[in-house]
Amino acid sequence: MDSEGAINNNNNNNKVPRWTPSPTRSPPQKSSDEDREAVALATFPFSDHQEPTMETEMEAVVLARKEDHHHHHHDYSNNNDYADHDDDDQLGAAADGGVSVTWKDLCVTVGGGQLTILEGLTGYAEPGEVLAIMGPSGCGKSTLLDALAGRLSSTAQQRGDILINGRKERLAYGTSAYVTQDDTLMTTLTVKEAVYYSAQLQLPDSMSIAEKKKRAEMVIKEMGLQDSVNTRIGGWAVKGLSGGQKRRVSICIEVLRRPKLLFLDEPTSGLDSAASYHVMSRILKLARNDGITVVASVHQPSSEVFELFRNLCLLSSGRTVYFGPIASAEQFFTSNGFPCPTLRNPSDHYLRTINKDFDQVIISLISCTPALKW
Ligand SMILES: Nc1ncnc2c1ncn2[C@@H]1O[C@H](COP(=O)(O)OP(=O)(O)OP(=O)(O)O)[C@@H](O)[C@H]1O
């Protein structure tokens, strides 16, 4: 895959990676890897927010993605609550194409604007791919996930745009699912019971019991739990599933409705690297096979897990340090004087650079700023 998209090392002594517009200004007729690469972007800490050109490009991508999509004309931006939905919408959007999410100049504040948590974030997530949101603890990963999923607390204020398939609209009920960090599962149930019962409760009445059962079996298989169907989930007192298996059961329950958009808050937290890989590779497979758009906050992924992601959104203190393909992040850090040492896990390097050398990163990037033309 071409990794040039996010960063264009221009020959005119521009050592600074920067986003440049693709030649065409009209919305593309088809979506392709090239289209996506053309709008992939690299951003810099504390740079001014993007020029309208980027907006045009990002809209072009979402336009390309929204062909034949069924639209629900709700105002997404003004209401964070998806609860007052129409039941006819159940699984509706899932039957159509994928869901692209784009956010532009997204700001989240609390305390009546006193405290800024997210500042001017811009990015996108595309069907069939997993976007990783990474950054030091407290940088705003969960807040970004919450804002995109429309579940910010009522004390938070949101500014900027969140577009669904290029439009300001609310997600139809059942289109998105959110998997939290905690596995709130009944410890005495077996995997089969937990997923079957959830299927009976969650899936619409229009589906027969047999169809619901079939759906439950399908997700169990997709998450690689078919050999543990009769194992009790277990808890601190009763031996049961491993941590990774439990996380997969939680994901099973959330994907029963075939959401087109899946938010995962630290899906690998508390898991060792092998279990993390199992969980993430299943998620990637699901995303690819079903054209699901996955946005996941991740904490210290192993190199193997990191390579499963398509795009990376690297945050620090509520601002974007980097947004673009995983494959181009190394070049971005190298261009800015922070090459990844051989044999070091790249994601560790990026997080360490942001954490430890952050002042230096800022100085380095500020010194590069005159060369930036957005
Ligand atoms: N409702 C709120 N009121 C006040 N401060 C908040 C609120 N929500 C989040 N914050 C603050 O905003 C910052 C970002 O929080 P957030 O939970 O998004 O970070 P995070 O990157 O997910 O952290 P972690 O990796 O530790 O889970 C934190 O400093 C947090 O204390």
The ligand as an SDF file (V2000), in Angstrom:
LIG
                    3D

 31 33  0  0  0  0  0  0  0  0999 V2000
  -16.5550   15.8830   32.4910 N   0  0  0  0  0  0  0  0  0  0  0  0
  -15.3060   16.2460   32.7510 C   0  0  0  0  0  0  0  0  0  0  0  0
  -15.0440   17.2420   33.6280 N   0  0  0  0  0  0  0  0  0  0  0  0
  -13.7910   17.6370   33.8910 C   0  0  0  0  0  0  0  0  0  0  0  0
  -12.6990   17.1010   33.3270 N   0  0  0  0  0  0  0  0  0  0  0  0
  -12.8790   16.0950   32.4560 C   0  0  0  0  0  0  0  0  0  0  0  0
  -14.1810   15.6230   32.1140 C   0  0  0  0  0  0  0  0  0  0  0  0
  -14.0460   14.6150   31.2120 N   0  0  0  0  0  0  0  0  0  0  0  0
  -12.7240   14.4850   31.0090 C   0  0  0  0  0  0  0  0  0  0  0  0
  -12.0150   15.3640   31.7390 N   0  0  0  0  0  0  0  0  0  0  0  0
  -10.5510   15.5410   31.7510 C   0  0  0  0  0  0  0  0  0  0  0  0
  -10.1320   15.6040   30.4040 O   0  0  0  0  0  0  0  0  0  0  0  0
   -8.9080   14.9120   30.2170 C   0  0  0  0  0  0  0  0  0  0  0  0
   -9.0700   13.8540   29.1560 C   0  0  0  0  0  0  0  0  0  0  0  0
   -9.8270   12.7630   29.6610 O   0  0  0  0  0  0  0  0  0  0  0  0
  -10.0260   11.4080   28.8650 P   0  0  0  0  0  0  0  0  0  0  0  0
  -10.7290   10.4520   29.7640 O   0  0  0  0  0  0  0  0  0  0  0  0
  -10.6480   11.6960   27.5570 O   0  0  0  0  0  0  0  0  0  0  0  0
   -8.5200   10.9650   28.6330 O   0  0  0  0  0  0  0  0  0  0  0  0
   -7.9230    9.5780   28.1240 P   0  0  0  0  0  0  0  0  0  0  0  0
   -6.8900    9.9220   27.1270 O   0  0  0  0  0  0  0  0  0  0  0  0
   -9.0150    8.6770   27.6950 O   0  0  0  0  0  0  0  0  0  0  0  0
   -7.2450    9.0420   29.4430 O   0  0  0  0  0  0  0  0  0  0  0  0
   -6.9170    7.5140   29.9060 P   0  0  0  0  0  0  0  0  0  0  0  0
   -5.9900    6.9580   28.8660 O   0  0  0  0  0  0  0  0  0  0  0  0
   -6.2340    7.7140   31.2090 O   0  0  0  0  0  0  0  0  0  0  0  0
   -8.2350    6.7970   29.9880 O   0  0  0  0  0  0  0  0  0  0  0  0
   -8.5270   14.3680   31.5750 C   0  0  0  0  0  0  0  0  0  0  0  0
   -7.5980   15.2480   32.1470 O   0  0  0  0  0  0  0  0  0  0  0  0
   -9.8250   14.3520   32.3390 C   0  0  0  0  0  0  0  0  0  0  0  0
   -9.6000   14.5430   33.6940 O   0  0  0  0  0  0  0  0  0  0  0  0
  1  2  1  0
  2  3  1  0
  2  7  2  0
  3  4  2  0
  4  5  1  0
  5  6  2  0
  6  7  1  0
  6 10  1  0
  7  8  1  0
  8  9  2  0
  9 10  1  0
 10 11  1  0
 11 12  1  0
 11 30  1  0
 12 13  1  0
 13 14  1  0
 13 28  1  0
 14 15  1  0
 15 16  1  0
 16 17  2  0
 16 18  1  0
 16 19  1  0
 19 20  1  0
 20 21  2  0
 20 22  1  0
 20 23  1  0
 23 24  1  0
 24 25  2  0
 24 26  1  0
 24 27  1  0
 28 29  1  0
 28 30  1  0
 30 31  1  0
M  END
$$$$
